[in-house]
Amino acid sequence: MDEAATYRAVLENIAENSTDPESRLLASAVLNEEADRYTEQNEALVKLHKPVIEDFFGGTKIEMAHQVERWGRTHDRNKAPQDWFWLLGYLAGKANAAATLGDREKALHHCISSAAVLGHWHASIKSGTKSLKVEHTPSQEAGVLLGHDDTKPTDLERHLGVDGSDSGTTG
């Protein structure tokens, strides 16, 4: 049993078996708070992984966060301009194919995912990563690939709230 499960078992035992009513109430409150936090985290994950297709700007923000969560930041830092170009062309081609076949939902989703890619490309250019032909030594490149890169989030990422902070503005 891991530490969190042990902690939960102790709280459950206190909530159910303690002779002190105040201890039972406090343990129950902590368990309920934990359950609410778990529910909120699950709802946020569901929202992050469910494509938003009707609200273009809101959907783009969510898709940008989804792409960071799915692929990580290092994945984008290693893209050269031609990588961004081909990824954007690929997604635009998927939007075209879906629209041609009359699949409205997929076409809208691919438009939004393309916009999210453009947002990441924009952020990459602004931050001066590989998109601007910044050359890394082999040891620096290995550090980036191993996740030891100390590059700060870009202004765009902070504004959109995809840097993990709550300081992003909505609009």
C-alpha beads as a LAMMPS data file, in Angstrom:
LAMMPS data file: protein, C-alpha beads

171 atoms
170 bonds

1 atom types
1 bond types

-500.0 500.0 xlo xhi
-500.0 500.0 ylo yhi
-500.0 500.0 zlo zhi

Masses

1 110.0

Atoms # bond

1 1 1 0.000 0.000 0.000
2 1 1 1.464 3.375 -0.963
3 1 1 1.646 6.345 1.395
4 1 1 -1.487 8.062 0.016
5 1 1 -3.546 4.866 0.346
6 1 1 -2.300 4.376 3.916
7 1 1 -3.197 7.964 4.774
8 1 1 -6.672 7.522 3.270
9 1 1 -7.200 4.250 5.186
10 1 1 -6.273 5.950 8.472
11 1 1 -8.705 8.809 7.764
12 1 1 -11.468 6.358 6.836
13 1 1 -10.847 4.447 10.063
14 1 1 -11.050 7.643 12.134
15 1 1 -14.183 8.812 10.289
16 1 1 -15.934 5.495 10.895
17 1 1 -14.626 4.308 14.270
18 1 1 -13.410 7.218 16.381
19 1 1 -15.274 7.803 19.636
20 1 1 -14.466 11.507 19.401
21 1 1 -17.174 13.222 17.280
22 1 1 -14.866 16.122 16.399
23 1 1 -12.191 13.728 15.048
24 1 1 -14.822 11.860 13.004
25 1 1 -16.111 15.141 11.577
26 1 1 -12.619 16.395 10.725
27 1 1 -11.581 13.102 9.071
28 1 1 -14.831 13.069 7.053
29 1 1 -14.230 16.663 5.954
30 1 1 -10.692 15.847 4.787
31 1 1 -11.951 12.800 2.856
32 1 1 -14.714 14.853 1.217
33 1 1 -12.251 17.587 0.291
34 1 1 -9.951 14.958 -1.234
35 1 1 -12.872 13.503 -3.223
36 1 1 -13.864 16.972 -4.482
37 1 1 -10.283 17.703 -5.548
38 1 1 -10.118 14.346 -7.375
39 1 1 -13.401 15.114 -9.150
40 1 1 -12.164 18.570 -10.183
41 1 1 -8.913 17.114 -11.540
42 1 1 -10.810 14.466 -13.503
43 1 1 -13.179 17.071 -14.955
44 1 1 -10.203 19.217 -15.990
45 1 1 -8.542 16.219 -17.682
46 1 1 -11.757 15.313 -19.504
47 1 1 -12.082 18.920 -20.701
48 1 1 -8.436 18.977 -21.781
49 1 1 -8.815 15.815 -23.868
50 1 1 -12.229 16.573 -25.378
51 1 1 -12.013 18.667 -28.539
52 1 1 -13.892 21.972 -28.435
53 1 1 -15.106 22.756 -31.933
54 1 1 -17.729 25.516 -31.723
55 1 1 -15.662 28.159 -29.863
56 1 1 -12.629 28.786 -32.075
57 1 1 -10.517 30.838 -29.645
58 1 1 -11.510 28.881 -26.531
59 1 1 -10.985 25.620 -28.398
60 1 1 -7.571 26.773 -29.595
61 1 1 -6.461 27.561 -26.025
62 1 1 -7.618 24.167 -24.808
63 1 1 -6.031 22.407 -27.787
64 1 1 -2.714 24.200 -27.154
65 1 1 -2.749 22.971 -23.559
66 1 1 -3.711 19.476 -24.736
67 1 1 -0.814 19.407 -27.209
68 1 1 1.669 20.432 -24.504
69 1 1 0.271 17.803 -22.136
70 1 1 0.343 15.111 -24.816
71 1 1 3.668 15.838 -26.519
72 1 1 5.625 17.888 -23.942
73 1 1 7.600 21.087 -24.469
74 1 1 10.814 19.437 -25.647
75 1 1 8.960 18.014 -28.635
76 1 1 8.286 21.550 -29.939
77 1 1 11.700 22.926 -28.997
78 1 1 13.306 20.431 -31.353
79 1 1 11.201 21.423 -34.378
80 1 1 12.826 23.255 -37.260
81 1 1 10.753 25.625 -39.456
82 1 1 10.149 22.907 -42.041
83 1 1 8.797 20.590 -39.305
84 1 1 6.219 23.205 -38.343
85 1 1 5.349 23.764 -42.011
86 1 1 4.761 20.075 -42.710
87 1 1 2.789 19.535 -39.501
88 1 1 0.558 22.470 -40.346
89 1 1 0.124 21.191 -43.924
90 1 1 -0.717 17.721 -42.625
91 1 1 -3.392 19.058 -40.272
92 1 1 -4.812 21.403 -42.918
93 1 1 -4.988 18.417 -45.283
94 1 1 -6.930 16.482 -42.631
95 1 1 -9.326 19.434 -42.250
96 1 1 -9.740 19.555 -46.028
97 1 1 -10.411 15.813 -46.288
98 1 1 -12.953 15.886 -43.443
99 1 1 -14.751 18.910 -44.913
100 1 1 -14.798 17.294 -48.363
101 1 1 -16.371 14.167 -46.869
102 1 1 -18.909 16.242 -44.961
103 1 1 -17.530 15.402 -41.497
104 1 1 -18.181 18.807 -39.922
105 1 1 -16.911 17.907 -36.423
106 1 1 -13.571 16.534 -37.640
107 1 1 -13.104 19.465 -40.041
108 1 1 -13.683 21.982 -37.244
109 1 1 -11.410 20.048 -34.884
110 1 1 -8.567 19.981 -37.425
111 1 1 -8.969 23.728 -38.016
112 1 1 -8.605 24.322 -34.285
113 1 1 -5.677 21.911 -33.927
114 1 1 -3.990 23.720 -36.837
115 1 1 -4.507 27.057 -35.083
116 1 1 -3.001 25.582 -31.907
117 1 1 0.049 24.438 -33.871
118 1 1 0.394 27.965 -35.282
119 1 1 0.260 29.282 -31.703
120 1 1 3.068 26.928 -30.671
121 1 1 5.091 27.856 -33.765
122 1 1 4.609 31.533 -32.944
123 1 1 5.772 30.904 -29.364
124 1 1 8.738 28.894 -30.630
125 1 1 9.852 31.703 -32.939
126 1 1 9.493 34.277 -30.154
127 1 1 11.477 32.198 -27.687
128 1 1 14.340 31.673 -30.120
129 1 1 14.361 27.886 -30.017
130 1 1 15.472 25.654 -32.878
131 1 1 13.030 27.407 -35.202
132 1 1 15.555 30.227 -35.420
133 1 1 18.438 27.839 -36.073
134 1 1 19.850 28.095 -32.569
135 1 1 22.552 25.477 -32.535
136 1 1 23.024 23.326 -29.449
137 1 1 26.139 21.447 -28.474
138 1 1 25.570 17.682 -28.184
139 1 1 25.498 17.927 -24.378
140 1 1 22.959 20.781 -24.479
141 1 1 20.814 18.814 -26.937
142 1 1 20.970 15.762 -24.668
143 1 1 19.863 17.930 -21.747
144 1 1 16.894 19.178 -23.763
145 1 1 15.958 15.638 -24.771
146 1 1 16.226 14.466 -21.157
147 1 1 14.006 17.313 -19.953
148 1 1 16.784 19.320 -18.274
149 1 1 16.053 22.459 -20.254
150 1 1 15.472 25.581 -18.184
151 1 1 13.730 27.536 -20.929
152 1 1 10.975 29.660 -19.455
153 1 1 7.428 29.669 -20.902
154 1 1 6.872 32.294 -23.583
155 1 1 4.615 35.319 -23.167
156 1 1 2.030 33.645 -25.412
157 1 1 2.060 30.447 -23.342
158 1 1 1.654 32.465 -20.127
159 1 1 -1.170 34.507 -21.685
160 1 1 -2.983 31.384 -22.828
161 1 1 -2.381 29.638 -19.527
162 1 1 -0.592 26.651 -21.057
163 1 1 2.526 27.056 -18.912
164 1 1 0.913 25.387 -15.913
165 1 1 0.295 28.652 -14.069
166 1 1 -3.026 30.288 -13.367
167 1 1 -1.757 33.698 -14.458
168 1 1 -3.122 33.453 -17.994
169 1 1 -5.843 35.871 -18.920
170 1 1 -9.003 34.894 -20.626
171 1 1 -10.696 36.984 -23.176

Bonds

1 1 1 2
2 1 2 3
3 1 3 4
4 1 4 5
5 1 5 6
6 1 6 7
7 1 7 8
8 1 8 9
9 1 9 10
10 1 10 11
11 1 11 12
12 1 12 13
13 1 13 14
14 1 14 15
15 1 15 16
16 1 16 17
17 1 17 18
18 1 18 19
19 1 19 20
20 1 20 21
21 1 21 22
22 1 22 23
23 1 23 24
24 1 24 25
25 1 25 26
26 1 26 27
27 1 27 28
28 1 28 29
29 1 29 30
30 1 30 31
31 1 31 32
32 1 32 33
33 1 33 34
34 1 34 35
35 1 35 36
36 1 36 37
37 1 37 38
38 1 38 39
39 1 39 40
40 1 40 41
41 1 41 42
42 1 42 43
43 1 43 44
44 1 44 45
45 1 45 46
46 1 46 47
47 1 47 48
48 1 48 49
49 1 49 50
50 1 50 51
51 1 51 52
52 1 52 53
53 1 53 54
54 1 54 55
55 1 55 56
56 1 56 57
57 1 57 58
58 1 58 59
59 1 59 60
60 1 60 61
61 1 61 62
62 1 62 63
63 1 63 64
64 1 64 65
65 1 65 66
66 1 66 67
67 1 67 68
68 1 68 69
69 1 69 70
70 1 70 71
71 1 71 72
72 1 72 73
73 1 73 74
74 1 74 75
75 1 75 76
76 1 76 77
77 1 77 78
78 1 78 79
79 1 79 80
80 1 80 81
81 1 81 82
82 1 82 83
83 1 83 84
84 1 84 85
85 1 85 86
86 1 86 87
87 1 87 88
88 1 88 89
89 1 89 90
90 1 90 91
91 1 91 92
92 1 92 93
93 1 93 94
94 1 94 95
95 1 95 96
96 1 96 97
97 1 97 98
98 1 98 99
99 1 99 100
100 1 100 101
101 1 101 102
102 1 102 103
103 1 103 104
104 1 104 105
105 1 105 106
106 1 106 107
107 1 107 108
108 1 108 109
109 1 109 110
110 1 110 111
111 1 111 112
112 1 112 113
113 1 113 114
114 1 114 115
115 1 115 116
116 1 116 117
117 1 117 118
118 1 118 119
119 1 119 120
120 1 120 121
121 1 121 122
122 1 122 123
123 1 123 124
124 1 124 125
125 1 125 126
126 1 126 127
127 1 127 128
128 1 128 129
129 1 129 130
130 1 130 131
131 1 131 132
132 1 132 133
133 1 133 134
134 1 134 135
135 1 135 136
136 1 136 137
137 1 137 138
138 1 138 139
139 1 139 140
140 1 140 141
141 1 141 142
142 1 142 143
143 1 143 144
144 1 144 145
145 1 145 146
146 1 146 147
147 1 147 148
148 1 148 149
149 1 149 150
150 1 150 151
151 1 151 152
152 1 152 153
153 1 153 154
154 1 154 155
155 1 155 156
156 1 156 157
157 1 157 158
158 1 158 159
159 1 159 160
160 1 160 161
161 1 161 162
162 1 162 163
163 1 163 164
164 1 164 165
165 1 165 166
166 1 166 167
167 1 167 168
168 1 168 169
169 1 169 170
170 1 170 171
